[in-house]
């Protein structure tokens, strides 16, 4: 309670202008007290505006009051100072450069807590109090602190802006409405605000509904991301296990082959060494007999020689030498050849299987592509302005109409040398790369190929690798005066359909769809390609005959 009393004293004996303890306190005729210097400075500023009023209750005075020091109040303030009463409350915050300052504060200004749209001024909590205490301020409109209050004053008439001109869509004052805005549709700013507030709420409702719908989509996509990640992780895990099993199987077969080779090696070496040992024994026995006969041959006594001469049967054939064939041997080389053949077969299987596996991976497509449009108006939503690139045009082709039309002139044009130029075939490509969903139309004359191609297509020479439709880097529709034919990778497809001088091309690069249409009063599908595009595409044209031309039409 004592702390509350002290706080009350602080507020009671503080100047409403500077918020410090009163210095040389004076009291106005309306009963409010201020520092003498504070109220004088306040009224000095007011004289410039030809007004003199109380800062708190806003009571106006016809003449500036002659104020005298309130000695009793000054004595009370001095007595309270001796009891340890300090200056303004510590919870007041001064205004910084980014803050809205109180317009009533003298000296260092406090932060404004509210702005008044009637007073066109901003007030701190202390100076705002009269708006709550006095009935004179009851109809004033308080808003959050604003630095833009002066925008509510008409710069021409210096009056409050409170009328809205619907004709010119701007806020004006009353004098403006009877002056330069005379005869315009005008309403009060409050009425316009009410109507626009209703529109705003309706728009917010639509936005919030859209937010809810898209949050559901985001949640669904997040669940799809988690499902993709789970599926990919599980597939990687299963694939690694399968490849590990394959590796183990190959390692097992490798071990078995190695074991068989070593076993056979041991058997054959044992057989060979057995024969080798027996032959070596025979050699020893033969050498012994040869030595005995040599010794006998050296006997000089004829009688002794004849007496010791043994009967000599014919020398028998070796028991083992007959099993040894002298021929070139391959030993285990045939086994290595068989293993090499197995490797080649596995490589073929892995290559074919890898193509299928890779195709399966790339065909994983979670988000469904938008369906192909059903009407020409639907196609024109995706229309693209196609500009031909002069650096790709064969030198006998002339570009015109802003590089949208190409004509065969049968004579060289003035083109500079460029590595992107088609040197043999009468072809030209677009400048822009095409991705996503695109649609364009080509007006043709006599005979042309309407094509799309990768930027990497070859340009120099007369080989099929440069010719639209004759390789795997381009797709082409052959347009003649009687029939259509489609060509890709030199595979031709005859097309039945109404021949028109205008062909529409629809590309959904992401979905891998390329469609050609005959365009007249109606659109007739001529041919559709479903594939997988690995690069951005370029639109192209190849000219068949002298005087033939093709023009990429402007979207309309």
Buried (B, 14 or more C-beta within 10 A) or exposed (E): EEEEEBEEBBEEBBBBBBBBBBBBBBBBEBEBBBBBBBBBBBBEEBEEEEEBBBBBBBBEBEEEBEBEEBEEBBEBBEEBEEEEBEEBEEEBEEBEEEBBBBBBBBEEBBBBBBBBBEBBBBBBBBBBBBBEEBEEBEEBEBEEBBEEBEEBBBEEBEBBBBBBBEEBEEBBBBBBBEEEBEEBEBBEBEEBEEEEEEEEEEEEEEEEEEEEEEEEEEEEEEEEEEEEEEEEEEEEEEEEEEEEEEEEEEEEEEEEBEEEBEEEEEEEEEEEEEBEEBBEEBEEEEEEEEEEEEEEEEBEEEEEEEEEEEEEEEEEEBEBEEEEEEEEEEEEEEBEEEEEEEEEEEEEEEEEEEEEEEEEEEEEEEEEEEEBBEEBEBBBEBBBEBBBBBBBBBBBBBBEEEBBBBBBBEEEEEBEEEEEBBEEBBBBBBBBEBBEBBBBBBBBBBBBBBBBBBEEBBBEEEEEBBBBBBBEBBBBBBBBEEEBBBBBEEEEEEBEBEBBBBBBBBBBBBBBBBBBBBBEEEBEBBBEBEEEBEBEBBBBBBBBBEEBBBBBBEBE
